[in-house]
Amino acid sequence: MVVTASRWNVANAVTIGRIALVPFFALVLLADGGHSTGWRLIATGVFVLAALTDRVDGYLARRHNLVTELGALLDPIADKLLIGTALVILSALGELPWWITIVILVRELGITAMRFALLRYADLPVSRGGKLKTVMQSVAIGIYLVPLGELPTWVHVIAAVVMGVAVALTVVTGADYVRQAVRLRPTAAAR
């Protein structure tokens, strides 16, 4: 007998909680013009908490057989909302170049749209590189959220290097997903 997990399970609740944290994160990050050390540290904590829930919901879904179509839909949306919000606000505050935000958001939105278009024919699973990309983006953003102005220069260098790695992984994994989709297309057309 096959048991189907309810859409309203603990793993999906954690994902919905991550989505609910995004506006709170944005408000805290923008408090006092985005330059208050205290508010920035709180915003960093909220971001880290939200980013960690991505691991928690995935673990719960796999461990307790709670994988659902709703969870598969909401999880990447939650990730993109959190990452996208952080990038846009950091760029608006002048702390991250806009070109980085644009490259990452164009890749994320483009790959998401491509995945949805392919859903009728095939599933394009998240690759190890895609998971590493998400981790590196989260780590880089986490560093940029800390009030860097008060830290030594070498911390700024580390932040830039980690963000550079995140951007490179974003571009490379995006190209790999496009390559996979192109290979899947003839198979999908035959169906």
HELIX and SHEET records of a PDB file:
HELIX    1   1 VAL A   10  LEU A   30  1                                  21    
HELIX    2   2 ALA A   31  GLY A   34  5                                   4    
HELIX    3   3 THR A   37  ARG A   63  1                                  27    
HELIX    4   4 GLU A   69  ALA A   92  1                                  24    
HELIX    5   5 TRP A   98  LEU A  118  1                                  21    
HELIX    6   6 ARG A  128  LEU A  145  1                                  18    
HELIX    7   7 LEU A  148  GLU A  150  5                                   3    
HELIX    8   8 THR A  153  ALA A  189  1                                  37    
END                                                                             
